[in-house]
Amino acid sequence: MPSSDALTRFADWFDSRTGYRAARATLRERLLPQGPRWMYATGACSLGLFIVVAATGLLLMANYSPASDHGWSSVFLIESTPGGAFVRGLHYYASHALVILFAIHLARAILTASYRAPRELAWIAGVLLLPLLAGAAVTGNPLSASNKSLGQIEIESHIAGNMPVVGSIARGVLVGGNDVGNLTMTRLYTLHVAILPMLAGLLLVFHIYQQLRWGTVTSPTISAGAVPATQMPETRLVATYGRETEPHVYRPDQSARNALVFGVVFGAVAFLAWRYGAPLDAPADPTLEEMPRPEWYFRSLFELRSYFSGDAEFVATGLLPVLFLVFLAALPWLDRRLPRFASHVFRYAVVILAASGWAALTAISFARDREDPMYQKYVVEAAERADRAKLLASMKSVPTEGPAALLRNDPLTQGPMLFARHCANCHPHLDADGNGIAAKTPAAPNLYGFASRDWIAGLLDPERIAGPDYYEHTAFIKEGTSGGMIDYVRDELFAVEDDALDERKAEVHKIVLALSAEAMLPGQAAADKQDAAAIAEGRELIARDMLSDEAMGCAGCHKFGEAGSLGAGPDLTGYGTRNWLAEFVSNPSHERFYGENNDGMPAFLPAEQGSSQNMLSHADLLLIVDWLRGDWPRR
């Protein structure tokens, strides 16, 4: 272990080369003319959060891939690695906290007139950090390559493209082409991790240098603009609002305040990162519905934009923000011309009007969305898609064709959309409470719970078979059609003597169990296993082709295994299985199904793959089939 003399010699040598002791003394002996203040902690706390954002960003870079087809995958990988979700959460919530603290710091600087001579350049450097902070948000949010984030950058790039003169250049810088893609992600990544941080760092260093050079508060005479900055007193003692104060060394009182405030803020950020983590929406897919909204701090511009249309949109998204920045930068010179009391009123008016305007526009935007049922439905569906994508990625890993394939090949996600597009013209898919997909013009059975025990029990229920969930809206309800299935169930199935009715009901129940078991539905596999004996008896009953006081059967009209023949009714062999249902939807008029008795249901896949006669691809057909059967990956 080196001796104290050796350390002293090294410190002397290092100081002779760097002068660090003088710099440290400058920091230690820095005077606060008004003494320590809690409100002064906003600047140091903002700097601390900037460092947290930068440090966590560097850690995230180690596993991130800036590509539209791999960005989401790399973010999911980060979330899956030990500590990765926490680091990403720190980066996310620290950046949001930085926006809040920077706004508070800016407001505090205005209220205390910290922009006055001789600190005009420090003020301007701080104002210029504002668009850089906004730029970091615009370029950072899309890097997750989620459906929401790429929808946001698509809108923001079009907004940039509408700017006069430089619009096409600005959009080109962001997008790198006509459409959002891999080059877009590379551009955004470069801006976010290199160019914008470098510019922000330079401005921050200059801002801090100016603050250290000129102190925290100006003298009363300079504050009033009566004395040029070059004649500022050496001691820079101040009198604020008539209260004489003595200068106070920055350390330790102000440093302690800074550390305490930052500790509270960082603790809150760390708690949010640990408890909730950063959001990760579903991977980008142009086939999925998207209603993008900006982050909360941009909601005011989003709302303001709605009051302009066409080319005038630039007024809200470009002209007014630029004019506001110019106004802020000009505050040192505008304020200089005002008497002390007028300056006081002016500064408070600027902060109050800016804050209330931002808050009002933001609140209106959120209120508008809260009252929009379509948007609220989208929010729920988007959250479900995000959870689903992460579940699939954790179960099966991300496919080689990209993360979009997770949901694109998922029956639970695609099934309802494909059903609504291709099947809901005739078929509803509604639960007992009426929730689900309603048919545009009901003309076919409700397929909710198709082939389940309850669904087949309803099919063999005299009170339900002719109702709206089955054949009420079909041509089969007419007498003499469908081989008399409806008439048979209503008039004959339970037309037995009272002492045989209970036995008949028991037989029908076994048939229900057996026919439903044919479908091999994943959701009732355990129940089918438990009822194996009753199912075996039910299969024997289905295979009978007779109806008597002692037994009943289905094979007189339906084929079932080796029993019965095709022609009168659909083949019940493998009823409701994936293959059975896929073949049925492909061509319901096939002799195995309805044949000539088909009630107008079209053939969705009658020809070979790729034929123009097909209304569905084989993959889409299977997605619908699997969804109807409840056959999708789940924990």
C-alpha positions in Angstrom: 0.0 0.0 0.0 1.6 3.4 -1.0 2.7 5.6 1.8 1.1 9.0 2.5 4.3 10.7 1.3 4.0 8.9 -2.0 0.3 9.9 -2.4 1.2 13.5 -1.5 4.0 13.6 -4.1 1.6 12.1 -6.7 -1.0 14.7 -5.8 1.6 17.5 -6.2 2.7 16.1 -9.5 -0.9 15.8 -10.8 -1.8 19.3 -9.6 1.3 20.7 -11.4 0.0 19.2 -14.6 -3.7 19.9 -14.2 -4.2 22.6 -11.6 -7.0 20.6 -10.0 -6.5 22.1 -6.6 -7.3 25.5 -7.8 -10.4 24.3 -9.6 -11.5 22.4 -6.5 -10.9 25.5 -4.4 -13.1 27.5 -6.8 -15.9 25.0 -6.3 -15.5 24.8 -2.6 -15.2 28.5 -2.0 -18.0 29.5 -4.4 -20.1 32.1 -2.7 -23.9 32.2 -2.6 -24.8 35.9 -2.2 -28.2 35.0 -0.8 -27.1 32.0 1.1 -28.2 28.4 0.5 -31.7 27.9 -0.9 -33.8 24.8 -1.5 -34.8 26.2 -4.9 -31.2 26.2 -6.0 -31.2 22.4 -6.0 -33.2 22.2 -9.2 -30.1 22.8 -11.3 -27.8 20.3 -9.6 -30.6 17.8 -9.5 -31.2 18.2 -13.3 -27.5 17.7 -13.8 -27.6 14.5 -11.7 -30.6 13.2 -13.7 -28.8 14.0 -17.0 -25.8 11.9 -15.8 -28.2 9.0 -14.8 -29.9 9.1 -18.3 -26.5 9.2 -20.0 -25.0 6.4 -17.9 -28.1 4.1 -18.2 -28.1 4.9 -22.0 -24.6 3.7 -22.3 -25.5 0.4 -20.5 -28.5 -0.1 -22.8 -26.3 0.4 -25.9 -24.5 -2.8 -25.1 -27.4 -5.0 -26.1 -29.4 -2.7 -28.5 -29.7 -3.2 -32.2 -31.0 -0.1 -34.1 -33.2 -1.8 -36.8 -36.9 -1.7 -37.3 -37.0 -5.5 -37.5 -34.7 -6.2 -34.6 -35.0 -3.2 -32.3 -38.0 -4.7 -30.4 -36.2 -8.0 -30.0 -33.1 -6.4 -28.6 -35.2 -4.3 -26.1 -37.0 -7.5 -25.1 -33.6 -9.1 -24.6 -32.6 -6.2 -22.4 -35.8 -6.7 -20.4 -35.0 -10.4 -20.0 -31.4 -10.1 -18.7 -30.8 -9.8 -15.0 -31.1 -6.1 -14.0 -31.8 -5.1 -17.6 -35.5 -4.1 -16.9 -34.4 -2.0 -14.0 -31.7 -0.2 -16.0 -34.2 0.5 -18.8 -36.7 1.6 -16.2 -34.2 4.0 -14.7 -33.4 5.4 -18.2 -37.1 5.8 -18.9 -38.3 7.4 -15.7 -35.1 9.5 -15.2 -35.7 11.1 -18.6 -39.3 11.9 -17.7 -38.2 13.3 -14.3 -35.5 15.3 -16.2 -38.3 17.0 -18.3 -40.1 18.0 -15.1 -37.1 19.2 -13.2 -35.8 21.1 -16.2 -39.1 22.9 -16.5 -39.0 23.7 -12.8 -35.4 24.9 -13.1 -36.4 27.1 -16.1 -39.3 28.6 -14.2 -37.2 29.2 -11.1 -34.6 31.0 -13.2 -37.3 33.2 -14.7 -38.9 34.0 -11.4 -35.5 35.0 -9.8 -34.4 36.8 -13.0 -31.3 34.6 -13.2 -31.0 35.6 -16.9 -29.9 39.2 -16.1 -26.5 40.6 -16.9 -23.9 39.3 -16.8 -25.4 35.8 -17.2 -27.2 36.3 -20.6 -25.1 33.6 -22.3 -25.7 31.1 -19.4 -29.4 31.7 -19.9 -29.3 31.3 -23.7 -27.3 28.1 -23.3 -30.0 26.8 -20.9 -32.8 27.8 -23.3 -31.1 26.0 -26.2 -31.0 22.9 -24.0 -34.8 22.9 -24.2 -35.1 21.9 -28.0 -32.3 19.4 -27.5 -34.2 17.8 -24.7 -37.3 17.6 -26.9 -35.2 16.2 -29.7 -33.8 13.5 -27.4 -37.4 12.5 -26.6 -38.5 12.5 -30.2 -35.5 10.4 -31.3 -35.4 8.1 -28.2 -39.1 7.0 -28.0 -39.1 5.2 -31.4 -36.0 3.1 -30.6 -38.1 0.4 -29.0 -39.4 -0.3 -32.5 -42.9 -0.8 -31.1 -46.1 -0.2 -33.0 -46.8 2.9 -31.0 -43.4 4.4 -31.2 -43.0 4.0 -34.9 -46.5 5.4 -35.3 -45.3 8.4 -33.3 -42.2 9.0 -35.5 -44.3 8.6 -38.6 -46.5 11.5 -37.5 -43.7 13.6 -36.2 -41.7 13.2 -39.4 -44.7 14.3 -41.4 -45.0 17.3 -39.1 -41.4 18.1 -39.7 -41.9 17.7 -43.4 -44.7 20.3 -43.4 -42.3 23.0 -42.3 -41.7 25.7 -44.9 -38.3 25.6 -46.8 -36.6 23.1 -44.6 -39.4 20.6 -44.3 -38.2 18.0 -46.8 -34.7 18.2 -45.3 -36.0 17.8 -41.7 -38.1 14.7 -42.7 -35.1 13.3 -44.6 -32.9 13.6 -41.6 -35.4 11.8 -39.4 -36.6 9.1 -41.8 -33.8 8.7 -44.3 -36.3 7.8 -47.1 -39.9 7.8 -48.1 -41.1 5.4 -45.3 -40.1 4.6 -41.8 -37.7 1.6 -41.8 -34.2 0.4 -40.9 -32.5 3.6 -42.1 -34.9 5.6 -39.9 -33.8 3.6 -36.8 -30.2 4.2 -37.7 -30.7 7.9 -38.1 -32.7 8.2 -34.8 -30.1 6.1 -33.0 -27.2 8.3 -34.2 -29.1 11.4 -33.2 -30.1 10.1 -29.9 -26.9 8.6 -28.6 -24.3 10.7 -30.3 -25.2 14.1 -31.9 -27.8 15.4 -29.4 -25.9 14.3 -26.3 -22.7 15.9 -27.7 -24.5 19.2 -28.3 -26.2 19.0 -25.0 -23.0 18.3 -23.2 -21.2 21.2 -24.8 -24.1 23.6 -23.9 -24.2 22.1 -20.4 -20.5 22.7 -19.8 -20.7 26.2 -21.1 -23.8 26.9 -19.0 -22.1 25.6 -15.8 -18.9 27.6 -16.6 -21.0 30.7 -16.9 -22.8 30.0 -13.6 -19.5 29.4 -11.8 -18.0 32.6 -13.3 -20.8 34.9 -12.5 -22.3 33.5 -9.3 -25.9 32.7 -8.5 -27.6 36.1 -8.2 -26.7 39.5 -9.5 -26.3 42.7 -7.5 -29.3 44.9 -7.1 -28.0 47.6 -9.3 -27.2 45.2 -12.1 -30.5 43.4 -11.6 -32.3 46.7 -12.2 -30.2 47.2 -15.4 -28.7 50.4 -14.1 -25.0 49.4 -14.2 -23.2 47.6 -17.1 -22.1 44.1 -16.4 -18.5 45.1 -16.8 -18.8 47.3 -13.7 -20.2 44.5 -11.5 -18.7 44.6 -8.0 -16.1 42.0 -7.2 -18.0 40.6 -4.2 -21.3 40.4 -6.0 -23.2 41.0 -2.7 -27.0 41.3 -3.3 -30.1 42.7 -1.7 -33.1 40.7 -2.8 -36.5 42.3 -2.3 -35.1 44.7 0.3 -33.5 41.9 2.5 -29.8 42.4 3.1 -28.0 39.0 3.1 -24.5 37.9 3.7 -22.7 35.7 1.2 -22.4 32.0 2.1 -20.0 29.4 0.9 -21.7 26.9 -1.4 -20.4 23.9 0.5 -21.6 22.2 2.7 -25.1 23.7 3.2 -26.1 24.0 -0.4 -24.4 20.8 -1.4 -26.3 19.0 1.3 -29.6 20.4 0.0 -28.7 19.4 -3.5 -27.8 15.8 -2.4 -31.0 15.5 -0.3 -33.3 16.6 -3.2 -31.5 14.5 -5.7 -31.7 11.5 -3.3 -35.5 11.9 -3.0 -35.9 12.3 -6.8 -33.6 9.4 -7.6 -35.3 7.3 -5.0 -38.7 7.9 -6.6 -37.2 7.2 -10.1 -35.6 3.9 -8.8 -38.9 2.9 -7.1 -40.9 3.4 -10.4 -38.2 1.5 -12.4 -38.3 -1.4 -9.9 -42.0 -1.5 -9.4 -43.4 -0.8 -12.9 -40.5 -0.8 -15.3 -40.5 0.9 -18.7 -43.4 0.1 -21.0 -42.8 -2.0 -24.1 -45.6 -2.0 -26.6 -46.3 -4.6 -29.2 -43.7 -4.8 -32.0 -44.3 -2.7 -35.1 -46.6 -4.2 -37.6 -48.4 -2.1 -40.3 -51.3 -4.6 -40.2 -52.2 -3.7 -36.6 -54.4 -0.8 -35.9 -52.6 2.2 -34.4 -53.8 5.5 -32.9 -50.5 7.0 -31.8 -50.3 9.7 -29.2 -47.2 11.6 -28.1 -45.8 11.4 -24.6 -47.5 13.6 -22.0 -45.0 16.4 -22.3 -45.9 16.9 -26.0 -49.7 16.6 -25.5 -50.1 20.4 -25.5 -48.6 20.6 -29.0 -50.7 17.6 -30.1 -53.8 19.5 -28.9 -52.7 22.8 -30.4 -52.2 21.1 -33.7 -55.9 20.1 -33.8 -56.8 23.8 -34.1 -54.9 24.1 -37.4 -55.3 22.1 -40.6 -53.3 21.5 -43.8 -50.3 23.7 -44.3 -51.4 25.9 -41.3 -50.5 22.9 -39.0 -46.9 24.2 -39.0 -48.1 27.2 -37.0 -48.8 25.0 -34.0 -45.9 22.5 -34.4 -43.2 24.8 -35.7 -43.8 28.5 -35.7 -45.2 29.0 -32.2 -42.6 26.8 -30.4 -39.8 28.6 -32.2 -41.3 32.0 -31.3 -41.6 30.9 -27.7 -37.9 29.9 -27.6 -36.9 33.2 -29.2 -39.0 35.0 -26.6 -37.3 33.1 -23.8 -33.8 33.8 -25.2 -34.7 37.5 -25.4 -35.9 37.8 -21.8 -32.6 39.4 -20.6 -33.1 42.3 -22.9 -36.9 42.6 -22.6 -36.6 42.6 -18.8 -33.9 45.2 -18.8 -36.3 47.9 -20.0 -38.8 47.3 -17.2 -38.9 49.0 -13.8 -38.4 46.7 -10.8 -42.1 46.2 -10.0 -43.1 45.8 -13.6 -40.3 43.3 -14.1 -41.5 41.3 -11.1 -45.1 41.2 -12.5 -43.8 40.4 -16.0 -41.7 37.4 -14.8 -44.5 35.9 -12.8 -46.9 36.4 -15.7 -44.6 34.6 -18.1 -44.3 31.6 -15.8 -48.0 31.5 -14.9 -49.2 31.9 -18.5 -46.8 29.4 -19.9 -47.5 26.8 -17.3 -51.3 27.3 -17.3 -51.4 27.2 -21.2 -49.4 24.0 -21.3 -51.5 22.5 -18.5 -54.8 23.5 -20.1 -53.9 22.1 -23.5 -52.6 18.9 -22.0 -55.7 18.4 -19.9 -58.0 19.1 -22.9 -56.1 16.5 -24.9 -56.3 13.8 -22.3 -60.0 14.7 -21.6 -60.8 14.4 -25.3 -59.2 10.9 -25.4 -61.0 9.9 -22.2 -64.3 10.6 -23.7 -63.5 8.8 -27.0 -64.8 5.2 -26.8 -62.9 4.2 -29.9 -59.6 5.4 -28.4 -60.3 3.8 -25.0 -61.0 0.5 -26.8 -57.8 0.9 -28.7 -55.9 1.5 -25.4 -57.2 -1.7 -23.9 -56.5 -3.7 -27.1 -53.0 -2.2 -27.4 -52.2 -3.1 -23.9 -53.4 -6.7 -24.5 -51.3 -6.9 -27.6 -48.2 -5.7 -25.8 -48.7 -8.3 -23.0 -49.4 -11.0 -25.6 -46.3 -10.2 -27.6 -44.1 -10.3 -24.5 -45.7 -13.6 -23.4 -45.1 -15.2 -26.8 -41.5 -14.0 -26.9 -40.8 -15.4 -23.5 -42.4 -18.7 -24.4 -41.2 -19.3 -27.9 -38.4 -16.7 -28.4 -38.6 -14.1 -31.3 -39.0 -15.7 -34.7 -36.2 -15.3 -37.3 -38.5 -13.3 -39.5 -38.8 -10.6 -36.9 -40.9 -9.8 -33.8 -43.9 -8.8 -35.9 -44.4 -12.5 -36.6 -45.1 -13.1 -32.9 -48.6 -11.5 -33.2 -49.0 -12.0 -36.9 -49.0 -15.8 -36.4 -50.9 -15.7 -33.1 -54.5 -17.0 -33.2 -55.6 -15.0 -30.2 -54.5 -11.8 -31.9 -55.3 -12.4 -35.5 -58.3 -14.6 -35.1 -60.8 -12.0 -34.0 -59.6 -9.5 -36.7 -59.9 -12.1 -39.4 -63.2 -13.4 -38.1 -64.6 -9.9 -38.1 -63.4 -9.3 -41.6 -64.4 -12.6 -43.2 -67.0 -14.3 -41.0 -69.0 -11.6 -39.1 -71.1 -10.7 -42.1 -73.2 -13.8 -41.1 -71.8 -15.3 -37.9 -71.8 -13.6 -34.5 -69.2 -14.5 -31.8 -70.9 -13.3 -28.7 -70.8 -14.6 -25.1 -73.8 -14.9 -22.8 -73.5 -11.2 -21.9 -73.5 -10.1 -25.5 -69.8 -9.2 -25.5 -67.7 -10.0 -28.6 -68.2 -9.7 -32.3 -71.7 -9.0 -33.6 -72.8 -10.1 -37.0 -73.5 -7.4 -39.5 -76.5 -9.4 -40.8 -77.1 -12.5 -38.7 -77.7 -15.5 -40.9 -75.8 -18.3 -39.2 -75.1 -19.8 -35.8 -73.2 -17.9 -33.0 -69.7 -19.5 -33.0 -68.8 -18.5 -29.5 -67.6 -21.7 -27.7 -68.0 -23.7 -30.9 -67.8 -27.5 -30.3 -67.7 -27.0 -26.5 -70.0 -29.0 -24.3 -72.2 -26.0 -23.7 -72.4 -25.2 -27.4 -73.3 -28.8 -28.4 -75.8 -29.0 -25.5 -77.6 -26.0 -26.9 -77.6 -27.6 -30.4 -79.5 -30.6 -28.9 -81.8 -28.4 -26.7 -85.3 -28.2 -28.1 -85.6 -24.6 -26.6 -82.3 -23.3 -28.1 -81.7 -25.0 -31.5 -84.2 -22.7 -33.3 -83.0 -19.7 -31.3 -80.7 -16.8 -32.4 -77.5 -18.7 -31.3 -78.2 -21.5 -33.7 -80.6 -21.7 -36.7 -83.2 -18.9 -36.1 -81.7 -16.7 -38.9 -80.9 -19.6 -41.4 -82.8 -21.3 -44.1 -82.6 -24.5 -42.0 -85.4 -23.1 -39.8 -87.8 -23.8 -42.7 -89.7 -27.0 -42.5 -88.2 -29.9 -44.4 -84.6 -28.6 -44.7 -81.4 -29.8 -43.2 -82.7 -33.4 -43.1 -85.2 -32.3 -40.4 -82.5 -31.8 -37.7 -84.4 -28.9 -36.1 -87.7 -30.7 -36.2 -86.1 -33.8 -34.8 -84.5 -32.1 -31.8 -87.7 -30.0 -31.1 -90.3 -32.7 -31.7 -88.7 -36.2 -31.4 -85.5 -36.2 -29.4 -87.2 -36.1 -26.0 -90.6 -37.5 -27.1 -90.5 -40.5 -24.8 -92.6 -41.7 -22.0 -92.2 -40.0 -18.6 -90.4 -42.9 -17.0 -87.9 -43.0 -19.9 -87.3 -39.2 -20.1 -84.6 -39.2 -17.4 -82.7 -42.0 -19.2 -83.0 -40.1 -22.5 -81.6 -37.0 -21.0 -78.7 -39.0 -19.6 -78.0 -40.5 -23.1 -78.1 -37.0 -24.7 -75.7 -35.7 -22.1 -73.3 -38.6 -22.9 -73.6 -37.8 -26.6 -72.8 -34.1 -25.8 -69.7 -35.2 -24.0 -68.6 -37.6 -26.7 -69.2 -35.2 -29.6 -67.4 -32.4 -27.9 -64.5 -34.7 -27.0 -64.2 -35.4 -30.8 -63.0 -31.8 -31.1 -60.1 -32.3 -28.7 -60.4 -28.7 -27.5 -57.4 -27.7 -25.4 -59.6 -25.8 -22.9 -61.5 -29.0 -21.8 -58.8 -31.6 -22.1 -58.8 -32.2 -18.4 -62.6 -32.6 -18.3 -62.6 -35.0 -21.2 -60.0 -37.1 -19.5 -62.0 -37.2 -16.3 -65.2 -38.2 -18.2 -63.6 -40.8 -20.4 -66.1 -43.6 -19.4 -69.1 -41.4 -20.2 -67.5 -40.3 -23.4 -66.9 -43.9 -24.5 -70.6 -44.7 -23.9 -71.6 -41.5 -25.8 -69.5 -42.6 -28.8 -71.4 -45.9 -28.9 -74.7 -44.0 -28.8 -73.6 -41.7 -31.7 -72.7 -44.7 -33.7 -76.3 -46.2 -33.5 -78.7 -45.5 -36.3 -81.9 -46.1 -34.5 -84.2 -44.4 -32.0 -86.1 -46.5 -29.5 -87.3 -46.4 -26.0 -84.0 -48.1 -24.9 -81.4 -46.3 -27.0 -80.9 -43.5 -29.5 -78.3 -42.8 -32.3 -77.0 -40.3 -34.8 -75.6 -42.5 -37.5 -78.9 -42.7 -39.3 -78.2 -39.2 -40.7 -74.5 -38.7 -39.9 -71.3 -40.6 -40.6 -69.3 -41.4 -37.5 -66.3 -43.5 -37.9 -67.3 -46.7 -39.6 -71.0 -46.2 -38.8 -73.4 -44.3 -41.1 -72.8 -42.8 -44.5 -72.3 -39.4 -46.0 -75.1 -37.4 -47.5 -77.9 -36.4 -45.1 -75.8 -34.4 -42.6 -72.2 -33.4 -41.8 -69.7 -36.1 -41.0 -69.2 -36.3 -37.2 -65.9 -38.1 -37.3 -63.4 -35.8 -35.8 -66.1 -33.1 -35.4 -64.7 -29.7 -34.5 -61.0 -30.8 -34.7 -58.6 -28.5 -36.4 -58.6 -30.5 -39.6 -62.4 -31.0 -39.6 -63.1 -27.3 -39.1 -60.4 -26.2 -41.6 -61.9 -28.5 -44.3 -65.4 -27.3 -43.5 -64.5 -23.6 -43.8 -62.6 -24.4 -47.0 -65.6 -25.9 -48.7 -68.8 -26.4 -46.7 -70.6 -27.7 -49.8 -68.3 -30.8 -49.9 -70.3 -34.1 -49.5 -68.6 -34.6 -46.1 -70.4 -31.6 -44.8 -73.6 -29.9 -46.0 -73.4 -31.0 -49.7 -76.4 -29.7 -51.6 -78.1 -28.6 -48.3 -75.5 -25.8 -47.8 -77.3 -22.7 -46.6 -75.3 -20.2 -48.7 -72.0 -20.4 -46.8 -69.2 -19.6 -49.3 -66.2 -21.8 -49.8 -63.2 -19.8 -48.5 -60.4 -22.0 -49.8 -61.8 -24.2 -52.6 -58.7 -24.2 -54.8 -55.0 -24.7 -54.4 -52.9 -22.2 -52.6 -52.5 -18.9 -54.4 -55.6 -19.3 -56.5 -57.7 -16.2 -57.1 -60.8 -18.2 -56.1 -59.7 -18.4 -52.5 -61.1 -15.8 -50.1 -58.5 -16.8 -47.4 -55.0 -18.0 -47.3 -54.4 -21.3 -45.7 -52.5 -19.6 -42.9 -55.3 -17.1 -42.2 -57.8 -19.9 -42.3 -55.9 -21.8 -39.6 -55.6 -18.7 -37.5 -59.4 -18.4 -37.5 -59.9 -22.1 -36.8 -57.4 -22.1 -33.9 -59.1 -19.0 -32.4 -62.5 -20.6 -32.6 -61.2 -23.7 -30.9 -59.4 -21.7 -28.2 -56.2 -23.3 -29.4 -53.4 -20.8 -28.8 -50.1 -20.6 -26.8 -50.7 -19.8 -23.1 -49.0 -20.3 -19.8 
